[in-house]
Amino acid sequence: VELSVDANKQIKIERIVVVLDVGPIIDMAGSLAQAQGASTDALSTAMGLKINIENGRIQEQNYNAYPILRMPFAPMTIDAYFIQPDYPPTGMGEPAFPALAPALGNAIFAATGVRVRSMPLRDLGYSLAV
């Protein structure tokens, strides 16, 4: 993840790079879309998605209380590269999702010198810049 962070903890995502080894790619356009979508969904999760439970009940009762990433905040550039091995296809799925949060945390550390120790990042005062 390439980003910058300003004094108000606003994060500007410049670029996300994904490299995947999921077997030979049969549908390159579909795999690219899957990698980009998984990265965007993972960014949404890392930034703000959280379910609060009080007395055994979920407090967020509708999507307006569950801040999913909106288009103006989505990264403009997500580059995906695929290793094309000799073994049989295994399927794409969402392997780009789990790597995004650690990459985002490392990028914030590289930009600020501050380690992120918990998520979602909005609980730590971070937000995405347009």
SERO-4910 file (N, C-alpha, C, O; in steps of 0.05 Angstrom, whole numbers):
BEGIN
 pado doro    nc1    nc2    nc3   cac1   cac2   cac3    cc1    cc2    cc3    oc1    oc2    oc3
  Val    A     17    -23      0      0      0      0     18     25      0     36     27     17
  Glu    A     13     42    -19     27     68    -20      8     89    -11    -14     92    -22
  Leu    A     15    105     10     -3    124     21     12    147     33     37    147     36
  Ser    A     -3    168     40      7    190     57    -13    194     79    -37    188     76
  Val    A     -3    205    101    -20    211    124    -14    239    133      9    247    138
  Asp    A    -35    256    136    -31    284    144    -32    286    174    -36    266    188
  Ala    A    -29    310    185    -29    315    213    -56    309    227    -57    304    251
  Asn    A    -77    308    211   -104    302    222   -111    273    219   -134    265    223
  Lys    A    -91    256    213    -94    227    210   -111    220    186   -124    199    185
  Gln    A   -112    238    166   -126    231    141   -107    216    123    -85    226    117
  Ile    A   -116    193    114   -100    176     97   -108    180     68   -131    178     61
  Lys    A    -88    184     51    -92    186     23    -79    161     10    -54    159     10
  Ile    A    -95    143      0    -85    119    -12    -76    126    -41    -93    135    -57
  Glu    A    -51    123    -47    -41    128    -74    -44    104    -92    -52    106   -115
  Arg    A    -37     81    -81    -37     56    -98    -36     32    -80    -24     32    -59
  Ile    A    -50     11    -89    -48    -15    -76    -37    -34    -97    -46    -34   -120
  Val    A    -18    -50    -90     -7    -70   -108    -12    -98    -96     -6   -103    -72
  Val    A    -23   -115   -112    -30   -142   -103    -15   -162   -122    -16   -160   -146
  Val    A     -2   -181   -109     11   -203   -125      0   -229   -114      1   -235    -91
  Leu    A    -11   -245   -133    -25   -269   -125    -14   -294   -139     -7   -293   -163
  Asp    A    -11   -315   -124     -3   -341   -135    -26   -361   -129    -26   -375   -109
  Val    A    -46   -361   -147    -70   -377   -143    -73   -398   -165    -95   -409   -169
  Gly    A    -52   -404   -178    -53   -423   -201    -57   -408   -227    -60   -383   -227
  Pro    A    -57   -422   -249    -60   -409   -275    -87   -394   -276   -107   -404   -267
  Ile    A    -86   -370   -287   -110   -353   -290   -123   -360   -316   -111   -357   -337
  Ile    A   -148   -367   -315   -163   -374   -339   -179   -349   -349   -180   -344   -373
  Asp    A   -191   -335   -330   -206   -310   -337   -191   -287   -325   -196   -280   -301
  Met    A   -173   -274   -340   -156   -253   -329   -173   -228   -320   -168   -217   -299
  Ala    A   -193   -220   -336   -209   -197   -329   -225   -202   -303   -227   -185   -286
  Gly    A   -236   -226   -300   -251   -233   -276   -233   -235   -252   -240   -226   -230
  Ser    A   -209   -245   -256   -190   -247   -233   -180   -220   -225   -177   -215   -201
  Leu    A   -175   -202   -244   -167   -175   -238   -189   -161   -222   -184   -148   -202
  Ala    A   -214   -163   -231   -236   -151   -217   -239   -163   -189   -245   -148   -170
  Gln    A   -235   -189   -186   -237   -201   -159   -215   -191   -141   -220   -185   -117
  Ala    A   -191   -188   -151   -168   -178   -134   -173   -149   -126   -168   -141   -104
  Gln    A   -183   -133   -145   -189   -105   -139   -212   -102   -119   -211    -86   -100
  Gly    A   -233   -118   -123   -256   -117   -105   -249   -126    -77   -257   -114    -57
  Ala    A   -233   -148    -75   -225   -158    -49   -207   -137    -34   -210   -134    -10
  Ser    A   -190   -123    -49   -173   -103    -37   -190    -80    -26   -185    -69     -5
  Thr    A   -210    -71    -42   -227    -49    -34   -244    -57    -10   -247    -42      9
  Asp    A   -254    -82    -10   -270    -91     12   -253    -93     38   -263    -86     59
  Ala    A   -229   -102     35   -211   -104     58   -204    -77     69   -202    -73     93
  Leu    A   -200    -57     51   -195    -30     60   -219    -19     76   -215     -6     96
  Ser    A   -242    -24     66   -267    -16     80   -268    -29    108   -274    -15    127
  Thr    A   -261    -54    110   -262    -68    135   -241    -57    154   -247    -52    178
  Ala    A   -216    -53    144   -195    -42    161   -200    -14    171   -193     -7    194
  Met    A   -213      2    155   -218     30    162   -241     33    182   -239     49    201
  Gly    A   -263     18    178   -285     25    195   -306      5    202   -324     11    218
  Leu    A   -304    -19    192   -325    -38    198   -322    -52    224   -300    -63    231
  Lys    A   -343    -50    240   -342    -62    267   -371    -66    275   -389    -50    270
  Ile    A   -376    -89    288   -403    -94    299   -401    -92    329   -384   -106    341
  Asn    A   -418    -76    341   -419    -73    370   -442    -89    381   -464    -88    371
  Ile    A   -436   -105    401   -456   -122    414   -459   -113    443   -439   -110    458
  Glu    A   -484   -108    451   -490    -99    478   -512   -116    488   -534   -118    476
  Asn    A   -508   -129    511   -528   -147    523   -537   -168    503   -561   -175    502
  Gly    A   -518   -178    487   -524   -200    468   -538   -191    442   -546   -208    426
  Arg    A   -541   -165    438   -555   -155    414   -536   -137    398   -521   -121    409
  Ile    A   -538   -141    372   -522   -124    354   -534    -96    353   -559    -93    350
  Gln    A   -518    -76    357   -527    -48    359   -532    -36    331   -550    -19    329
  Glu    A   -517    -43    311   -520    -32    284   -544    -46    272   -542    -70    265
  Gln    A   -566    -33    268   -590    -45    258   -595    -42    228   -613    -54    217
  Asn    A   -578    -25    215   -582    -21    186   -556    -12    175   -537     -6    189
  Tyr    A   -554    -11    148   -529     -4    135   -520     25    141   -496     31    138
  Asn    A   -538     43    148   -529     70    154   -512     72    179   -497     91    183
  Ala    A   -512     51    195   -496     50    219   -471     33    215   -456     28    234
  Tyr    A   -467     24    191   -445      6    184   -430     19    161   -437     15    137
  Pro    A   -409     34    166   -396     52    146   -379     37    125   -355     36    127
  Ile    A   -393     27    105   -379     14     83   -366     36     65   -377     58     62
  Leu    A   -342     30     55   -327     49     38   -344     58     15   -356     43      1
  Arg    A   -345     84     11   -359     97    -11   -340    103    -34   -316    105    -30
  Met    A   -351    105    -58   -335    108    -82   -315    131    -81   -292    127    -90
  Pro    A   -321    155    -70   -301    176    -70   -276    169    -54   -255    181    -59
  Phe    A   -278    150    -36   -255    143    -19   -241    118    -29   -220    110    -18
  Ala    A   -251    105    -49   -239     81    -60   -212     88    -74   -210    109    -86
  Pro    A   -193     70    -71   -167     75    -84   -170     77   -115   -184     61   -126
  Met    A   -157     96   -127   -159     99   -156   -142     78   -171   -149     71   -193
  Thr    A   -121     69   -158   -103     50   -171    -99     25   -154    -88     27   -132
  Ile    A   -108      3   -165   -102    -23   -152    -90    -40   -175   -104    -50   -192
  Asp    A    -64    -45   -173    -50    -61   -193    -49    -90   -183    -41    -95   -160
  Ala    A    -57   -108   -200    -57   -137   -192    -39   -152   -212    -41   -148   -236
  Tyr    A    -22   -168   -201     -4   -185   -216     -8   -214   -208    -12   -220   -185
  Phe    A     -7   -232   -228    -13   -260   -223     11   -277   -232     21   -275   -254
  Ile    A     20   -294   -213     41   -313   -220     27   -335   -236      5   -345   -228
  Gln    A     38   -344   -258     26   -364   -275     42   -390   -273     60   -395   -290
  Pro    A     37   -406   -253     52   -431   -249     43   -454   -268     24   -450   -283
  Asp    A     57   -476   -266     51   -499   -283     30   -518   -270     19   -535   -285
  Tyr    A     24   -515   -245      4   -533   -233    -24   -526   -241    -29   -505   -252
  Pro    A    -43   -544   -236    -71   -540   -246    -84   -516   -232    -77   -508   -210
  Pro    A   -104   -504   -245   -119   -481   -233   -131   -489   -206   -141   -511   -202
  Thr    A   -131   -470   -187   -143   -475   -161   -167   -458   -156   -183   -464   -138
  Gly    A   -171   -436   -171   -193   -418   -166   -184   -393   -153   -163   -392   -139
  Met    A   -198   -371   -157   -190   -345   -148   -199   -339   -120   -182   -334   -103
  Gly    A   -225   -339   -114   -234   -332    -88   -227   -304    -80   -228   -286    -97
  Glu    A   -220   -300    -55   -213   -273    -45   -186   -273    -31   -184   -263     -8
  Pro    A   -165   -284    -42   -139   -285    -28   -126   -257    -25   -108   -254     -9
  Ala    A   -136   -237    -39   -124   -210    -35   -134   -197     -9   -121   -178      0
  Phe    A   -156   -206      2   -168   -194     26   -150   -194     50   -145   -173     62
  Pro    A   -140   -217     59   -126   -218     85   -100   -202     86    -92   -194    108
  Ala    A    -87   -198     64    -61   -185     64    -63   -154     66    -44   -141     72
  Leu    A    -87   -143     60    -89   -114     59    -85   -101     86    -71    -81     88
  Ala    A    -97   -111    108    -95    -98    134    -66    -96    144    -58    -75    152
  Pro    A    -50   -118    142    -22   -115    151     -7    -96    133     10    -81    142
  Ala    A    -12    -97    107      2    -78     88     -6    -49     94     12    -32     93
  Leu    A    -31    -44    101    -40    -18    108    -26     -8    134    -17     14    135
  Gly    A    -26    -25    154    -12    -19    179     17    -13    175     28      6    187
  Asn    A     31    -29    159     59    -24    153     64      2    138     83     16    143
  Ala    A     46      8    120     48     33    105     44     57    123     58     78    120
  Ile    A     25     56    141     21     77    161     46     81    178     55    103    183
  Phe    A     58     59    186     83     60    202    105     73    186    120     90    196
  Ala    A    108     65    161    129     77    144    125    107    140    144    122    138
  Ala    A     99    115    138     93    144    134     95    161    159    102    184    158
  Thr    A     89    149    182     87    165    207    106    156    229    111    172    247
  Gly    A    116    132    228    132    122    250    115    111    273    126    103    294
  Val    A     89    111    270     70    102    290     59     74    282     49     71    260
  Arg    A     61     55    301     51     28    296     21     28    301     11     38    322
  Val    A      6     16    283    -23     11    287    -25    -16    301    -15    -36    292
  Arg    A    -39    -16    324    -41    -40    340    -69    -51    341    -73    -73    352
  Ser    A    -89    -37    330   -116    -47    330   -131    -35    306   -123    -15    295
  Met    A   -153    -48    300   -170    -39    279   -199    -42    288   -204    -58    306
  Pro    A   -218    -27    277   -216    -10    254   -201     16    260   -200     25    283
  Leu    A   -189     27    239   -173     51    242   -189     75    250   -177     94    262
  Arg    A   -214     76    244   -230     99    252   -231    102    282   -234    124    293
  Asp    A   -229     79    297   -229     80    326   -203     93    336   -202    102    359
  Leu    A   -182     95    319   -157    108    327   -155    136    316   -134    150    318
  Gly    A   -177    146    304   -178    173    294   -170    176    264   -169    199    254
  Tyr    A   -165    154    251   -157    156    222   -183    157    205   -204    147    212
  Ser    A   -180    171    182   -201    171    162   -188    172    135   -164    177    132
  Leu    A   -204    167    114   -193    168     87   -198    195     75   -220    207     79
  Ala    A   -178    205     61   -181    231     47   -191    225     19   -186    204      8
  Val    A   -206    244      8   -216    241    -20   -194    248    -39   -198    246    -63
***
